[in-house]
């Protein structure tokens, strides 16, 4: 793939993770630009990575690919600033804002602008993220391939039709929070059972890491893996019974549906 210059606009935590991943993938530091609202943040990114901080207009003029990582409520203002800049229609625009559709972005930019929507989750910060990619009306295979090349250094990528993005956001974008919530509850259980907090935390985190690796590497269905731990009349089946009695499965499904619905609401906003 030919050399491309990338600009990350609105470089918060996720934007910084993308910058770090792009550099680790071998992109020369001179080919990575950032934009920020605060001068001290620009200096911080330059000191940490050597990247140049520029204005949003200069990012359009100098970069081939623009990665927009503002908060959803700030996207309209950013697009209004970018739309009049010469050359924007020739750039690949990648949006990382939750709930903002490619059609919404395309309406605010010159006709024919290639837009790709990406939902990545916070484990991109440790190179274990999931980036879900959808093409806009004018995005071709080359644009999707370029997007995958940018995001694959910080985890896995998956292409889905944009109609599935709200579901992917609910499962993957919000997914880490569900696991953190469960770890928090399990830590409290460990303390209730008499373990020190640090010991309970370490036990649960390693169980989660090991279970995740088994799910990823074994290829086995999660039911089969669970049954391997569940002995007749044993401790695990007693715990599973309580989870079912208290409706944990139904609560998780309802929670993920609620996240999906909120993603749709954000798109409407």
C-alpha positions in Angstrom: 0.0 0.0 0.0 1.3 3.5 -0.9 2.6 5.8 1.8 -0.2 7.8 3.4 -0.3 10.7 5.8 -2.8 10.3 8.7 -4.3 13.1 10.9 -6.2 12.3 14.1 -8.6 15.1 14.9 -9.6 15.6 18.5 -6.9 13.5 20.0 -8.2 12.2 23.3 -7.5 8.8 24.9 -8.8 6.7 21.9 -7.2 9.1 19.4 -3.9 8.8 21.2 -4.1 5.0 21.2 -4.6 5.2 17.4 -1.6 7.5 17.0 0.5 5.1 19.1 -0.7 2.1 17.1 -0.1 3.8 13.7 3.5 4.6 14.8 4.1 1.1 16.0 2.9 -0.2 12.7 5.8 1.6 11.1 4.3 4.8 9.8 7.0 7.5 9.9 6.4 10.1 12.6 6.4 12.8 10.0 3.4 11.2 8.4 1.2 11.4 11.5 -0.5 14.7 12.5 -2.8 15.5 15.4 -5.2 18.2 16.3 -6.2 19.2 19.9 -8.2 21.9 21.6 -5.5 22.7 24.2 -1.9 23.8 23.6 -0.7 21.8 26.6 -2.3 18.6 25.1 -0.5 19.3 21.8 2.8 19.6 23.7 2.2 16.4 25.6 1.6 14.4 22.4 4.6 16.0 20.7 6.8 15.2 23.7 5.5 11.6 24.0 5.4 10.6 20.3 7.2 13.4 18.3 4.0 14.1 16.3 3.2 17.5 15.0 0.0 19.3 16.2 -1.8 21.4 13.5 -5.1 23.1 13.0 -8.1 21.2 11.6 -7.8 23.0 8.3 -4.1 22.2 8.0 -4.8 18.6 8.8 -7.2 18.5 5.7 -4.6 20.2 3.5 -1.7 17.9 4.5 -3.2 14.5 5.3 -4.6 11.8 3.1 -6.7 10.2 5.8 -8.6 12.1 8.5 -9.6 10.2 11.7 -12.3 12.1 13.6 -12.5 11.2 17.3 -14.6 13.9 18.9 -17.4 13.3 21.3 -20.7 12.7 19.3 -22.1 16.0 20.4 -19.0 17.8 19.0 -19.1 16.1 15.6 -21.4 18.7 13.9 -19.2 21.6 14.9 -16.1 19.8 13.7 -17.7 18.9 10.3 -18.9 22.5 9.8 -15.2 23.6 10.2 -13.9 20.9 7.8 -16.5 21.2 5.1 -15.3 24.5 3.5 -11.6 23.5 3.4 -10.2 22.8 -0.1 -9.5 19.2 -0.7 -11.7 17.6 1.9 -13.7 15.7 -0.8 -10.5 14.0 -1.8 -9.7 12.7 1.7 -10.7 9.5 3.4 -12.8 10.5 6.4 -12.9 7.9 9.2 -15.4 8.6 12.0 -14.9 7.1 15.5 -17.9 8.9 17.1 -20.5 6.6 18.6 -24.0 6.7 17.0 -23.0 9.1 14.2 -23.9 7.6 10.8 -21.9 7.9 7.6 -25.0 9.4 6.0 -25.1 12.2 8.6 -21.4 12.9 8.0 -21.8 12.8 4.2 -24.6 15.3 4.3 -22.3 17.8 6.0 -19.3 17.3 3.7 -18.9 17.9 -0.1 -20.6 15.4 -2.3 -18.6 12.2 -3.0 -16.5 12.3 0.1 -15.4 8.8 1.2 -16.5 8.1 4.7 -15.9 5.0 6.9 -17.4 4.5 10.3 -15.4 2.7 13.0 -16.5 1.8 16.5 -13.5 0.7 18.6 -13.5 -0.1 22.3 -11.1 1.0 25.1 -8.9 -2.1 25.0 -7.2 -0.4 22.0 -5.2 1.2 24.7 -3.5 -2.1 25.3 -3.5 -3.3 21.7 -6.4 -5.7 22.4 -9.2 -3.6 20.9 -12.0 -4.5 18.5 -12.6 -2.1 15.7 -15.9 -2.6 13.8 -15.8 -1.0 10.3 -18.6 0.0 8.0 -18.4 1.7 4.6 -20.3 4.8 3.7 -21.9 5.4 0.3 -18.7 6.5 -1.4 -16.2 4.3 0.4 -14.5 1.7 -1.9 -12.5 -1.4 -1.1 -9.3 0.6 -1.0 -10.8 2.9 1.7 -11.8 -0.1 3.8 -8.4 -1.7 3.4 -6.7 1.5 4.5 -8.9 1.7 7.5 -8.1 -1.9 8.5 -4.3 -1.1 8.1 -4.7 1.8 10.5 -6.7 0.0 13.2 -5.2 -3.6 13.1 -2.1 -2.6 15.1 -4.3 -1.9 18.1 -6.4 -5.1 18.0 -8.7 -6.9 15.7 -10.9 -5.5 13.0 -14.3 -6.6 11.6 -16.4 -5.4 8.7 -20.1 -5.2 9.2 -23.0 -3.5 7.3 -23.7 -0.2 8.9 -27.2 -1.4 9.9 -25.4 -3.6 12.4 -23.3 -0.9 14.0 -25.7 -0.1 16.8 -25.7 -3.8 17.8 -21.9 -3.9 17.5 -21.6 -0.8 19.7 -23.8 -2.4 22.4 -21.8 -5.6 22.4 -18.3 -4.5 21.7 -18.0 -0.7 22.2 -19.8 -0.9 25.6 -18.7 -4.5 26.3 -15.6 -3.9 28.4 -17.8 -2.0 30.9 -19.9 -5.1 31.5 -16.9 -7.1 32.3 -15.5 -4.4 34.6 -18.9 -4.3 36.4 -18.9 -8.1 36.9 -15.3 -8.0 38.2 -16.3 -5.3 40.6 -19.2 -7.4 41.9 -17.1 -10.5 42.2 -14.4 -8.6 44.1 -17.1 -7.5 46.6 -18.2 -11.2 46.9 -14.6 -12.2 47.6 -14.3 -9.5 50.4 -17.6 -10.8 51.8 -16.2 -14.3 51.9 -13.2 -13.0 53.9 -10.5 -12.4 51.2 -8.4 -9.2 51.2 -9.5 -6.9 48.3 -6.1 -7.2 46.5 -6.2 -11.0 46.7 -9.8 -11.1 45.5 -9.0 -8.7 42.6 -5.9 -10.7 41.5 -7.8 -14.0 41.6 -10.7 -12.7 39.5 -8.6 -10.8 37.0 -6.5 -13.9 36.3 -9.6 -16.0 36.0 -10.9 -13.5 33.4 -7.7 -13.5 31.5 -7.5 -17.3 31.4 -11.1 -17.7 30.5 -10.8 -15.1 27.7 -7.7 -16.9 26.3 -9.6 -20.3 26.3 -12.5 -18.7 24.5 -10.2 -17.2 21.9 -7.8 -20.1 21.4 -9.8 -23.2 21.9 -12.6 -22.6 19.4 -15.0 -24.3 21.8 -18.5 -23.0 22.4 -18.8 -21.2 25.8 -21.4 -23.7 27.0 -18.9 -26.5 26.5 -16.2 -24.6 28.4 -18.6 -23.8 31.2 -19.7 -27.5 31.5 -16.1 -28.6 31.8 -15.9 -26.6 35.1 -19.4 -27.7 36.3 -19.2 -31.0 38.2 -22.4 -32.8 39.4 -23.5 -31.4 42.7 -20.4 -29.2 42.9 -19.7 -25.6 43.7 -20.0 -24.2 40.2 -23.5 -25.6 39.5 -24.6 -24.2 42.8 -23.4 -20.7 41.7 -24.9 -21.1 38.2 -28.2 -21.9 39.7 -28.2 -18.7 41.7 -27.3 -16.7 38.6 -30.3 -18.1 36.8 -32.6 -17.7 39.8 -31.6 -14.0 40.0 -32.1 -13.4 36.2 -28.5 -12.5 35.4 -28.8 -13.8 31.8 -32.0 -11.9 31.2 -30.5 -8.8 32.8 -27.5 -8.9 30.5 -29.6 -9.3 27.4 -31.8 -6.4 28.5 -28.8 -4.2 29.2 -27.3 -4.8 25.8 -30.6 -4.0 24.1 -30.7 -0.8 26.1 -27.2 0.1 24.9 -28.3 -0.7 21.3 -31.4 1.6 21.7 -29.3 4.5 23.0 -26.9 4.2 20.1 -29.9 4.6 17.8 -31.0 7.6 19.8 -27.6 9.2 19.4 -27.9 8.7 15.6 -31.2 10.5 15.7 -29.7 13.3 17.7 
